Amino acid sequence: MEEKTNYYWKMLSKFLIFVIILIGIYVLYKTTIFYMPFIIALIIASIAEPLIKLFMKKLKWGRKLASTVSLILIVSVIVILISILISSIITESINLVENLNGYIANAYDYGVGLLSDIQEGRIEISEEVMQIAEKSYGTLLEGAKTVIGNFFTGVINTISAIPEWFTYGFITILAVVFICFDREYMIETCKKHIPQKWLKTVKSYGKTTFSVVIDYIKAEAKLSCICFVLVLVGLTTMNMCGIPIEYPIIMAIFIGFVDILPIFGAGTVMIPWTIYLVIVGNIPSAIGVGVLWLIWAIIKNLVEPKMISQQMGLHPIFTLLAMYTGFKFFGVLGLMMGPIILIILKNIFAEIIDKGVLKTIFEQE
């Protein structure tokens, strides 16, 4: 009896550890969102650090002077780029929302015409089926209109909330200044207050799990940025050459975002877009988008294997499951967070996974 009790206690303790780690990851995510201005400040400070050290080494400046000049340069560039980007997104989003009814009407007319052609052709379809198809098609388009309209209205409203953004921006800038000015002091203070055992544990995991995850995030972010720039330059060049492409910035951002998602890629958007352009008879634009996707596909196939090691060994079905789970818990951001959390869990519980998760938890040792 005592042996059975010990078995259940061990099984329960292993299960509780697993649950606590999952809760810890969720709490860490919520904490990160809450303190996002400071996270952004830390990223900007990390970007500025090499430039600060360069000024200190080459020009023999003190840390505060080097930090001030570096931050002015970096923040100026970031503010200019973001201002241009936000202005363009607002303009394109407003135009898209205003023209959405026309797009939906054209798509509806095209679909109804296509169904009529099918009915009059060789394949005979009953009148009842045609009515159901037409009604379903209309309902589908109305749903798509509502979703797209709400999304871009939300984008406009979010970007328009400038006062709140100023507050976050002011806090972020102050945090960047403090981090850059007193980086060494902050590092030493953290080391002083954090137990040595914790530091050793973090270092051991940092060399394995977190270093892998950080490298993965950096690589995906770089690829997504390259994709965004390539698509934006390509679409803008097409417009300048007289090949009409509507909403180039919105499409470039959307394609760059989709490309960063595991399993998916730029082709998920650009191939259907090319097919749509062919169907509506816009052949020059279709060729341009198709060629642009082909160029990116070649570049990505050449660069990605060197930057990312086969999606960190995750099978596509588990990656898809992680994306779905992340989406249900965290929304759109969860599409990226899910696979990252799965990579962390995979590395932390590598030994348990090799033995078998359920076997390790439930089998008696």
C-alpha positions as CSV (number, residue, x, y, z in Angstrom):
1,M,0.0,0.0,0.0
2,E,2.8,2.4,0.9
3,E,4.6,1.6,-2.4
4,K,1.4,2.5,-4.3
5,T,1.0,5.7,-2.4
6,N,4.6,6.7,-3.2
7,Y,4.0,6.0,-6.8
8,Y,1.0,8.2,-7.0
9,W,2.8,11.0,-5.2
10,K,5.7,10.8,-7.6
11,M,3.3,10.8,-10.6
12,L,1.4,13.8,-9.2
13,S,4.6,15.8,-8.5
14,K,5.9,15.2,-12.0
15,F,2.6,16.3,-13.4
16,L,2.5,19.4,-11.2
17,I,6.0,20.4,-12.3
18,F,4.9,20.3,-15.9
19,V,1.8,22.4,-15.2
20,I,3.8,24.9,-13.2
21,I,6.2,25.4,-16.1
22,L,3.3,26.0,-18.5
23,I,1.7,28.5,-16.1
24,G,5.1,30.1,-15.7
25,I,5.5,30.5,-19.5
26,Y,2.0,32.1,-19.6
27,V,2.7,34.5,-16.8
28,L,6.0,35.4,-18.4
29,Y,4.1,36.2,-21.6
30,K,1.6,38.4,-19.8
31,T,4.4,40.1,-17.9
32,T,6.3,40.8,-21.1
33,I,3.2,42.4,-22.7
34,F,2.7,44.5,-19.6
35,Y,6.3,45.8,-19.5
36,M,6.6,46.0,-23.3
37,P,8.1,49.6,-23.3
38,F,11.0,48.3,-21.2
39,I,11.4,45.3,-23.4
40,I,11.6,47.6,-26.5
41,A,14.0,49.8,-24.6
42,L,16.2,46.8,-23.9
43,I,16.2,45.9,-27.6
44,I,17.0,49.4,-28.7
45,A,19.8,49.6,-26.1
46,S,21.2,46.3,-27.4
47,I,21.2,47.7,-31.0
48,A,22.9,50.9,-29.8
49,E,25.6,49.1,-27.7
50,P,28.0,48.3,-30.6
51,L,27.8,51.9,-31.8
52,I,28.4,53.2,-28.3
53,K,31.4,51.0,-27.9
54,L,32.7,52.1,-31.3
55,F,32.5,55.8,-30.3
56,M,34.1,55.1,-27.0
57,K,37.0,53.2,-28.6
58,K,37.6,55.3,-31.7
59,L,36.8,58.8,-30.4
60,K,37.7,58.2,-26.8
61,W,34.4,59.5,-25.7
62,G,32.8,58.9,-22.2
63,R,29.9,56.4,-22.1
64,K,27.3,59.1,-21.5
65,L,28.4,61.2,-24.5
66,A,28.7,58.1,-26.7
67,S,25.3,56.9,-25.6
68,T,23.6,60.2,-26.2
69,V,25.0,60.6,-29.8
70,S,24.2,57.0,-30.6
71,L,20.7,57.2,-29.3
72,I,20.0,60.4,-31.1
73,L,21.1,58.8,-34.4
74,I,19.3,55.5,-33.9
75,V,16.1,57.0,-32.5
76,S,16.0,59.6,-35.3
77,V,16.2,56.9,-38.0
78,I,13.6,54.8,-36.2
79,V,11.2,57.7,-35.7
80,I,11.5,58.8,-39.4
81,L,10.9,55.3,-40.7
82,I,8.0,54.6,-38.4
83,S,6.4,58.0,-39.2
84,I,6.6,57.3,-42.9
85,L,5.3,53.8,-42.4
86,I,2.4,54.8,-40.2
87,S,1.4,57.6,-42.5
88,S,1.4,55.3,-45.5
89,I,-0.5,52.5,-43.7
90,I,-3.2,55.0,-42.5
91,T,-3.7,56.3,-46.1
92,E,-3.8,52.9,-47.7
93,S,-6.1,51.5,-45.0
94,I,-8.6,54.3,-45.4
95,N,-8.6,53.8,-49.2
96,L,-9.1,50.1,-48.8
97,V,-12.0,50.5,-46.4
98,E,-13.6,53.0,-48.7
99,N,-13.2,50.8,-51.7
100,L,-14.1,47.5,-49.9
101,N,-17.8,47.6,-51.0
102,G,-16.8,47.9,-54.6
103,Y,-14.4,45.0,-54.4
104,I,-17.0,42.8,-52.7
105,A,-19.6,43.7,-55.3
106,N,-17.3,42.9,-58.1
107,A,-16.3,39.6,-56.5
108,Y,-20.0,38.7,-56.0
109,D,-20.9,39.6,-59.6
110,Y,-17.9,37.5,-60.9
111,G,-18.9,34.5,-58.7
112,V,-22.6,34.7,-59.8
113,G,-21.5,35.0,-63.4
114,L,-19.2,31.9,-63.0
115,L,-22.0,29.9,-61.5
116,S,-24.3,30.9,-64.4
117,D,-21.7,29.8,-66.9
118,I,-21.4,26.4,-65.2
119,Q,-25.2,26.0,-65.3
120,E,-25.3,26.8,-69.0
121,G,-22.3,24.6,-69.9
122,R,-21.9,20.8,-70.2
123,I,-22.2,20.1,-66.5
124,E,-25.9,20.2,-65.5
125,I,-26.6,21.7,-62.0
126,S,-30.1,21.8,-60.6
127,E,-31.7,25.2,-59.9
128,E,-31.9,24.4,-56.2
129,V,-28.2,23.8,-56.0
130,M,-27.5,27.0,-57.9
131,Q,-29.7,29.0,-55.5
132,I,-27.9,27.6,-52.5
133,A,-24.5,28.2,-54.1
134,E,-25.4,31.8,-54.9
135,K,-26.7,32.4,-51.4
136,S,-23.7,30.8,-49.8
137,Y,-21.3,32.8,-51.9
138,G,-23.0,36.0,-51.0
139,T,-23.0,35.2,-47.3
140,L,-19.3,34.2,-47.6
141,L,-18.4,37.5,-49.2
142,E,-20.4,39.5,-46.6
143,G,-18.5,37.7,-43.9
144,A,-15.2,38.4,-45.6
145,K,-16.2,42.1,-46.0
146,T,-17.1,42.3,-42.3
147,V,-13.8,40.7,-41.2
148,I,-11.6,42.8,-43.5
149,G,-13.5,46.0,-42.7
150,N,-13.3,45.4,-39.0
151,F,-9.6,44.6,-39.2
152,F,-8.6,47.7,-41.1
153,T,-10.9,49.9,-39.1
154,G,-9.1,48.5,-36.0
155,V,-5.8,49.3,-37.6
156,I,-6.8,52.9,-38.3
157,N,-8.2,53.3,-34.7
158,T,-5.1,51.8,-33.2
159,I,-2.7,54.0,-35.1
160,S,-4.9,57.0,-34.5
161,A,-4.5,56.6,-30.7
162,I,-1.4,58.8,-30.8
163,P,-1.6,60.3,-27.3
164,E,-1.3,56.9,-25.6
165,W,1.5,56.0,-28.0
166,F,3.3,59.2,-26.9
167,T,3.1,58.0,-23.3
168,Y,4.5,54.6,-24.1
169,G,7.2,56.2,-26.4
170,F,8.2,58.7,-23.6
171,I,8.6,55.8,-21.1
172,T,10.5,53.7,-23.6
173,I,12.9,56.6,-24.5
174,L,13.6,57.2,-20.8
175,A,14.2,53.5,-20.2
176,V,16.6,53.4,-23.2
177,V,18.6,56.3,-21.8
178,F,18.9,54.8,-18.3
179,I,19.9,51.4,-19.7
180,C,22.6,52.8,-22.1
181,F,24.0,55.3,-19.5
182,D,24.3,52.7,-16.7
183,R,24.4,49.3,-18.4
184,E,27.3,47.9,-16.3
185,Y,25.8,49.2,-13.1
186,M,22.4,47.5,-13.9
187,I,24.1,44.2,-14.8
188,E,26.2,44.2,-11.6
189,T,23.1,45.1,-9.5
190,C,21.1,42.2,-11.0
191,K,24.0,39.8,-10.3
192,K,24.1,41.1,-6.7
193,H,20.5,40.5,-5.9
194,I,19.9,37.2,-7.9
195,P,21.0,34.0,-6.2
196,Q,24.2,32.4,-7.8
197,K,22.4,29.1,-8.2
198,W,19.7,30.9,-10.3
199,L,22.4,32.6,-12.4
200,K,24.1,29.2,-13.0
201,T,20.8,27.6,-14.0
202,V,19.9,30.5,-16.4
203,K,23.4,30.3,-17.9
204,S,23.2,26.6,-18.4
205,Y,19.8,26.9,-20.1
206,G,20.9,30.1,-21.9
207,K,23.7,28.1,-23.7
208,T,21.2,25.5,-24.9
209,T,17.5,26.3,-24.9
210,F,17.3,30.1,-24.9
211,S,20.3,30.6,-27.2
212,V,18.6,28.3,-29.7
213,V,15.3,30.2,-29.3
214,I,16.9,33.6,-29.6
215,D,18.9,32.6,-32.7
216,Y,15.7,31.2,-34.2
217,I,13.8,34.4,-33.5
218,K,16.6,36.6,-34.9
219,A,16.9,34.5,-38.0
220,E,13.1,34.5,-38.6
221,A,12.9,38.3,-37.9
222,K,15.8,38.9,-40.4
223,L,14.1,36.8,-43.1
224,S,10.8,38.5,-42.5
225,C,12.4,42.0,-42.8
226,I,14.3,41.0,-46.0
227,C,11.0,39.7,-47.4
228,F,9.2,42.9,-46.5
229,V,11.8,45.1,-48.0
230,L,12.1,43.0,-51.2
231,V,8.3,42.9,-51.7
232,L,7.9,46.6,-50.9
233,V,10.7,47.6,-53.3
234,G,9.3,45.3,-56.0
235,L,5.7,46.5,-55.7
236,T,6.8,50.1,-55.6
237,T,9.0,49.6,-58.6
238,M,6.1,48.0,-60.5
239,N,3.9,51.1,-59.7
240,M,6.7,53.4,-61.0
241,C,6.9,51.4,-64.2
242,G,3.2,51.7,-64.9
243,I,2.1,48.3,-63.6
244,P,-0.7,49.1,-61.2
245,I,-0.4,47.5,-57.7
246,E,-2.8,48.8,-55.0
247,Y,-1.8,49.1,-51.4
248,P,1.9,48.1,-51.7
249,I,2.8,48.9,-48.1
250,I,-0.1,47.0,-46.6
251,M,0.6,44.0,-48.9
252,A,4.3,44.0,-48.1
253,I,3.6,44.1,-44.3
254,F,1.0,41.3,-44.6
255,I,3.3,39.1,-46.8
256,G,6.3,39.8,-44.4
257,F,4.1,38.8,-41.5
258,V,2.8,35.6,-43.1
259,D,6.4,34.7,-44.2
260,I,7.6,34.7,-40.6
261,L,5.0,32.0,-39.6
262,P,6.3,28.5,-39.5
263,I,4.9,26.2,-42.3
264,F,3.4,29.2,-44.1
265,G,5.4,31.5,-46.3
266,A,5.2,34.4,-48.7
267,G,3.8,32.0,-51.4
268,T,0.7,31.5,-49.2
269,V,-0.3,35.0,-50.1
270,M,1.5,35.7,-53.4
271,I,0.5,32.6,-55.3
272,P,-3.3,33.1,-54.8
273,W,-2.8,36.8,-55.5
274,T,-1.1,36.0,-58.8
275,I,-3.9,33.6,-59.7
276,Y,-6.5,36.2,-58.9
277,L,-4.7,38.8,-61.0
278,V,-4.7,36.3,-64.0
279,I,-8.5,35.6,-63.5
280,V,-9.4,39.3,-63.5
281,G,-7.2,39.8,-66.6
282,N,-4.4,41.9,-65.1
283,I,-1.6,39.9,-66.7
284,P,1.2,42.4,-66.2
285,S,0.6,42.7,-62.5
286,A,0.2,38.9,-62.3
287,I,3.6,38.4,-64.0
288,G,5.2,41.0,-61.7
289,V,3.9,39.5,-58.5
290,G,4.7,35.9,-59.7
291,V,8.3,36.9,-60.6
292,L,8.7,38.7,-57.2
293,W,7.6,35.6,-55.4
294,L,10.0,33.5,-57.4
295,I,12.9,35.8,-56.6
296,W,12.1,35.7,-52.9
297,A,11.6,31.9,-53.0
298,I,15.1,31.5,-54.5
299,I,16.7,33.9,-52.0
300,K,15.0,32.2,-49.1
301,N,16.0,28.7,-50.1
302,L,19.6,29.9,-50.4
303,V,19.7,31.9,-47.1
304,E,17.3,30.0,-44.8
305,P,19.2,26.8,-44.3
306,K,22.3,28.8,-43.1
307,M,20.2,30.8,-40.7
308,I,17.6,28.3,-39.4
309,S,18.3,24.6,-38.7
310,Q,15.2,22.8,-40.2
311,Q,12.7,24.6,-38.0
312,M,14.6,23.4,-34.9
313,G,13.7,19.8,-35.5
314,L,9.9,20.2,-35.2
315,H,7.7,18.1,-37.4
316,P,5.2,20.3,-39.3
317,I,2.1,18.7,-37.6
318,F,3.5,19.6,-34.2
319,T,4.4,23.1,-35.4
320,L,0.8,23.5,-36.8
321,L,-0.7,22.3,-33.5
322,A,1.5,24.7,-31.6
323,M,0.4,27.6,-33.9
324,Y,-3.3,26.7,-33.4
325,T,-2.9,26.4,-29.6
326,G,-0.9,29.7,-29.5
327,F,-3.6,31.4,-31.6
328,K,-6.4,30.2,-29.2
329,F,-4.5,31.5,-26.1
330,F,-2.8,34.6,-27.4
331,G,-4.5,35.6,-30.6
332,V,-2.6,36.5,-33.8
333,L,0.6,36.9,-31.8
334,G,0.2,33.3,-30.7
335,L,0.8,32.1,-34.2
336,M,4.5,33.0,-33.7
337,M,4.5,32.4,-29.9
338,G,3.2,28.8,-30.1
339,P,6.1,27.2,-32.0
340,I,8.6,29.2,-29.9
341,I,7.1,27.9,-26.6
342,L,7.1,24.4,-28.1
343,I,10.8,24.8,-28.9
344,I,11.5,25.9,-25.3
345,L,9.5,22.9,-23.9
346,K,11.2,20.5,-26.3
347,N,14.6,21.6,-25.1
348,I,13.7,21.7,-21.4
349,F,12.1,18.3,-21.4
350,A,14.4,16.7,-24.0
351,E,15.2,13.8,-21.8
352,I,11.6,13.1,-20.9
353,I,10.5,13.3,-24.5
354,D,13.2,10.8,-25.5
355,K,12.0,8.4,-22.9
356,G,8.3,9.1,-23.6
357,V,6.3,11.7,-21.8
358,L,3.4,9.6,-20.5
359,K,5.8,6.7,-19.7
360,T,8.0,9.0,-17.6
361,I,5.0,10.5,-15.7
362,F,2.9,7.4,-15.2
363,E,5.3,4.4,-15.2
364,Q,6.7,3.3,-11.8
365,E,10.4,3.7,-11.5
